[in-house]
Amino acid sequence: MHFIDLAAQQDRLRTGIEKRIAAVLSHGSYIMGPEVKELETALAEFCGAAHCVSCANGTDALELALIALGVGPGDAVLVPSFTFAATAEVVPGTGAVPVFVDVDLATYNMCPNSLSRAIEHARDLGLRPAVIIPVDLFGLPADYPEVSRIAEAASAVVIGDSAQGFGGSIKGQMTGTFGKITTTSFFPAKPLGCYGDGGALFTDDADLAVLLDSLRVHGKGAEKYDNVRIGRNSRLDTLQAAVLLEKLAVYGEEIEARNRIARRYTTGLSTKFATPVIPEGYRSIWAQYTLRTDTPAARDNAMSALKAAGIPSAIYYPRPLNKQTAYREFPCDPNGLPNSELAAQTVFSLPMHPYLSEADQDRVIDVLSRA
Ligand SMILES: *Cc1c(COP(=O)(O)O)cnc(C)c1O
């Protein structure tokens, strides 16, 4: 059994992907070829955003968003402490300070109360709360309605980190359309992944889209050899766009399959574990299916039982960012980050991908029920 089975998906899509790759080899436009624009149009259409700008990876997408918004020294960027490092990693380079916010223990997403406290704390430190980056952790959209309300009151801008959440929705509105900018990642193991690195940004703001397009190509202006700002090189390869076009065609169906699998896990496991909580009107894309135990020992026990049965499981994330060496010195919610720390000690994730068979799922449920 695989934790994520990319080979099963490839078996299904191989012919189409090979055709797409062959087309790129024929036209030879390896950088910013026609597939890149075609993909951007398709991605924007998929989520309902006005503009999509692709880039080299999900970390660059976050960094490009901060640069486009002019974030710099004296600014605070509020980020959850329970996330992948990239969410906070992009902040110090701009001269701004990441400020850690706790998560809600039910959804593992940014906690609005903690966010309010952290904003207050940033101000006490003489920082301007410039940007808030909620993360769609494990595929569940963040609490955008509440985060946006707090952001507005604080005159802060929201960047949604949807590296794990592209295709999720709240009352039918998809990620990519919340906040000023949304970023995503096409790292192979993400729900919509390519065969290398890739990323994208979404916005409804046409000026911002033009700025992002310039920033990802060396700060280009209208005239090729007159770069009008300091940019970087962060383009999505044409070959990766070609692969993604084939994968996007079945992505909606795959999200359905992930939801079927998640429902089945929850039915089988909710009496023994804290199963994922999906708030009313929310739709997750299940980048991870994550359980929580009462104690760290119970987690060890459950994961050992799975391992003994040859079933892979993983911990996302064993250490909150505020406890990691490079991030220890940055400010946090003054009430502490107890939920992030508890989650790090008690969560674990099960095999999850659209091609997971019911028989394999039953084995997982059976082993965990007897653990
Ligand atoms: C994967 C991930 C990123 C970074 O994406 P890359 O494409 O690997 O750079 C950023 N934020 C979160 C929450 C992620 O899971």
The ligand as an ORCA input file, in Angstrom:
! r2SCAN-3c Opt
* xyz 0 1
  C       4.235     22.396     -0.057
  C       3.907     23.644      0.648
  C       4.499     24.883      0.311
  C       5.650     25.017     -0.649
  O       5.484     24.502     -1.898
  P       6.769     24.114     -2.794
  O       6.186     23.992     -4.161
  O       7.304     22.832     -2.279
  O       7.745     25.227     -2.713
  C       4.053     26.015      0.952
  N       3.114     25.956      1.900
  C       2.535     24.801      2.278
  C       1.486     24.812      3.321
  C       2.921     23.599      1.670
  O       2.362     22.446      2.057
*
